Amino acid sequence: MNSAHFIHFKSTPTSFNHKSNILPTNNLISSGLLSNSFPKLAPVIHDLSFSTRASIPRPVSEAYLEDPDDNTDDKEQLKLLRLKLKEIGIECGSCRPGQTYSLNCPMCNGGDSGEKKLALFIADDGNAVWTCFRAKCGWKGSTGVKIYHYFIFFLPLSLFEYFFQGLIMLQGSADVKSSYNRMNKLTKVKKIKEITERELKLEPLCHDLCEYFAERMISKETLQRNSVMQRRYENQIVIAFTYRRKGELISCKYRDLAKHFWQVLSLIYFCMLKDALFKKLKMVSFYMQETDTQKILYGLDDIEGARDVIIVEGEMDKLAMEEAGFRNCVSVPDGAPQKVSSKDLPSQEQDIKYQYLWNCKEYLEKASRIILATDGDQPGQALAEELARRLGRERCWRVTWPRKNENEHFKDANEVLMFMGPSVLREVIESAELYPIKGLFSFKNYLAEIDAYYHQTLGTEIGISTGWKAMDDLYNVVPGELTIVTGVPNSGKSEWIDALLCNLNQSNDWKFALCSMENKVREHARKLLEKRMKKPFFDVRYGKSVERMSKEELEEGKKWLSDTFHLIRCENDCLPSISWVLGLAKAAVLRHGVNGLVIDPYNELDHQRPPNQTETEYVSQMLTSIKRFAQHHSCHVWFVAHPKQRSRGGCTGPGAGTVLFIN
């Protein structure tokens, strides 16, 4: 590959023409890749000399070995520049002229991730320009005398944090402080530039481009109705997707046949990368925004007054939808994010990346149903979520693209149209499903569970036997439910639960988490072992004539204890709260697969509550949290609650002073 050139303009002040952005020129780029992939662009600068360099400015580390031959005046000038930059928070370290650096932005600090998105360029004359490429920041400025620096970088998005993407066009100011203050006061509302087809030199599609679309199942009639045009640059032709509102041209997006997107910019020169980067560039699709034009949805006029609106991720998908019979479709102009933002939804003024939604608000707010047919990859799904957050999940539907093979799905609407045909694409859109809303479900979401319940495929749907036939007609153990165990003191509540656990383990191999604060560990182990082995732990009178368990049986029993039970115990003097107990029980479910939780007794928990909360309200809240835990983890919970008092008739009253225990 031929070496790339960095075209550098001298610092002589000059005027330039804003009206014509792209003109024919000599070959600035000798690379075969760029000559085929991009239009040949020329600077619109008059009476301005320039020179070429073989070296390429690129980001470097902050470590730099000074050249002993460096000019002393240059060193002093750089020191002065560094002091100026340091005053406004830009730490440039050992930055040198002719280089581009990725630094931490002092205005946004790189956001939550701390990314180095501030691009700093130092010219040979000792002046600097910078801009922050975080969408929510965009801080930019310059230093030095009145001089123009214009440059642009084209590069793979994966290297974005190290290089520029887009255009920096900054005019230097005489004072770095005044430049800094001016940048802080800049309004985000820009003057919108009016453009016409004549100014952009747009023309009808040629035969070759019509054939290109025909291969993608897009008809000539669809292209004409959507005003898809072309633009010529010397010996190259690119596709022009015209963005219109009420028939008026608002913006224009261009695409070459290699699926590289770009838009008209006031270009002065290219800063080119080396061979390794150009190889990656072939694999990347990117675009640039028409300067000073408003961002809107592609095909906006087609959804005016529509009750149903389809949103896709690209212009080709919008055209594909029309071939399937859907004209009420628009495409986003900027593609998809890599992931869903973890931050709260920004205000309209701060929502820069999705400003096109706000610009089209009057069209979208009339829609009662919005079908999100974004790409099936991770960025496409992230885009769908970001759109749903702004448009309202309650009126959004989502599309699931059909399978391409056992391992893959089709990526987007145009792929489905090309390989499956318009009828299948139409079926996909018509079968769109409600966009999920957290906490809002339909029985449709539980049909498999209902079928399993009917056929009793799990075997526990109607409960598990307690192991006592006389009790099975009255009580069964159902996963995901709560059992309140109460009774007069010393009536055997804990002993009965221990015996039940042993039965469930023997018949169904259940495992349990025990939060039994009244029992010492060794004493509780003795009780469980005796029920398991059916022999006394000690040689005492309650064993009567039954022989004491042997050492071998003890070893077997200890292994059974370790495999079956997991203890939740508070080892300090503090009383455990119910949230603390449920947190550890959740860990036991996930780590050890326990099926049951025993909390014995209620009064051993910490029951501190706010002064304005009654005991009844507190118990209601506590029982609700226990029931939710049981349902979410399919874990049965036994909760032992001592009665407040015993009535004269011998029946116990409500547990712990509230009737909620018996509701």
Buried (B, 14 or more C-beta within 10 A) or exposed (E): EEEBBBBBBEBEEEEBEEEEBBBEBEEBBEBEBBBEBBBBBBBBBEEBEEEEEEEBBBBBEEEEEEEEEEEEEBEEBBEEBBEBBEEBBBEBEBBBBBBBBBBBBBBBBBBEEEBBBBBBBBBEBBBBBBBBBBBBBBBBBBBBEEBBBBBBBBBBBEBBBBBBBBBBBBEBBEEBEEBBEEBEEEEEEEEEBEBEBEBBBBEEBEEEBBEBBEEBBBBEEBBEEBBBBBBBBEEBBBBBBBBBBEEEBBBBBBBBBEEBBBBBBBBBBBBBBEEEBBEBBEEBEBBBBBBBBBBBBBBBBBBEEBEBBBBBBBBBBBBBBBBBEBBBBBBBBBBBBEEBBEEEEBEEEEBBBBBBBBBBEEBBEEBEBBBBBBBBBEBBBBBBBBBBBBBBBEBBBBBEBBEBEEEEBBBBBBBBBBEBBBEBBBBBBEEBEBBBEEEEEEEEEEEEEEEEEEEEEEEBBEBBBBBEEEEEEEEBBBBBBBBBBBBBEEEEBBEBBBBBBBBBBEEBEBBBBBBBBEBEEEEBBBBBBBBBBEBBBEEEEEBEEEEBBEEEBBEBBEEBBEEBBBBBEBEEEEBBBBEBBBBBBBBBBEEBEBBBBBBBBBEBBBBEBEEEEEEEBBBBEBBEEBBEBBEEBBBBBBBBBBBEEEEEEEEBBBBBBBEBBEE
